[in-house]
Amino acid sequence: MNSSAAVQPPSAKALLPLALFLALFLGTGIYFQTEGVEYAFYQLPSPVAILPAIALGILLSRQAFEERIATFVAGVGDSNIITMCMIYLLAGAFSTVAEATGGVDAMVALGLQIIPASFLIPGLFLIAGVISTAMGTSMGTLAALAPVVLGIGEATDISLPLLAGVLVSGAMFGDNLSIISDTTIAATRTQGCSMRDKFRANLKIAIPAAVITVLWLISYDTSNVPLQIPDANLWLCLPYFAIIVLAVMGLNVFAVLGLGIVLAAGFGMVTVDYQWVKFSQDIYDGFSSMQEIFLLSLLIGGLSGLIRQQGGLAFLAKVVEAVSSRVSKNKQRSSAFGIAGLTSLTNLCVANNTVSILLAGEVSKRLAKQGNLAARQSASLLDIFACTVQGALPYGAQALLMGASFGISPLSVSLHTGYGFILGSVALLMILWRRPLEDRHPETEEAAV
């Protein structure tokens, strides 16, 4: 975060506001979990949980009061934070408009038409991955697919925890790769790289992990399972594929999302009599769906500005660097391990992969610079390990949603989320036995949006 205020020497005390935020968020979640409340870790809204931490950060500052507020506001108004929030709004609008025009049903129908019954289990993984990549949300993907897959499970003897775990695996696979996912947006903006470069870096780890997952899932025999394909207009799939192609081509993300919104609405108006008034309402609904992460991003930006000015981020980077250097003497590997460990630990605490990326982002960027890691790879590591941990958490939103939808234990869902464990293992092997990074190419490390 940019600030004109002089940064203080490294200080553990400056991290107390962050610890307070994590304690409030995690403690409240554990309490409600023990009380048997559904979505326990989402009972206390994160933008509210962070307010006492911000107050503590302001109190701990040694600056004059007006300067403390100025430091906080400068963090809120950081260009990366503002850009990230604008992308959130457009991504929410596209997702809502495309869903309202029937795009999600079309993607599900297309996938089920392509998949043979004998390939059902790995096919569901791939369908969830494609839809999540296109929609940019694992939760939206699970909500769309859960009723269809539950029907398949109830009509057959296929294990419901297995089906739920396969859906979560595919949803996290796509969420990790999607260029409109909030995790991708957060990772690329905090590390300063283009979405295209981060996407390519992710592919090198995600594709081998997905191949291993498919080979494992093929072992399940489903040749006699009946498939019920929902009615849908397959032309409505085109806006999803269009934004993927345009993003990979390197088009500015604002242009990609803007065109995606127009295409989704245009196809809807031609095929399902989608009205202009409904179009405008859905855009606003899409904006509203991003309210929590929008507000939290702004507030985390301000809190990070305070912690950075007081030397907290410098202290955290120093500690993580010291610990990771004991794991490997190679600077690149130690930095990669540091980013992976910091992101994983943060996600265990907050049970939200996007929030964990936002919290670990600036320290990870410092670690990447010290270890000569390219921005695209630090962004990739952030997203990969956040998604890996999120998919394995029995108190994460994905496991809770599937547990409630299928009437099974969230723990049984997380235990069957094989892709997450495979992804994390492949990423660690890549760090251990290969050179973590090819040579840096500064001209491609621009924070292109």
Secondary structure, DSSP 8 states (H G I E B T S, - for coil): ---SS------SGGGHHHHHHHHHHHHHHHHHHHTT-TTGGGSS-HHHHTHHHHHHHHHH--S-HHHHHHHHHHHHT-HHHHHHHHHHHHHHHHHHHHHHTTHHHHHHHHHHHHS-GGGHHHHHHHHHHHHHHHHS-HHHHHHHHHHHHHHHHHHS---HHHHHHHHHHHHHHHHHH-TTSHHHHHHHHHHT--HHHHHHHHHHHHHHHHHHHHHHHTTS--TT---------GGGGHHHHHHHHHHHTT--HHHHHHHHHHHHHHHHHHHS---HHHHHHHHHHHHHHTHHHHHHHHHHHHHHHHHHHTTHHHHHHHHHHHHHHHH-SSHHHHHHHHHHHHHHHHHHHHS-HHHHHHHHHHHHHHHHHHTT--HHHHHHHHHHHHHHHHHH-TTSHHHHHHHHHHTS-HHHHHHT-HHHHHHHHHHHHHHHHS-S-----GGG-S---
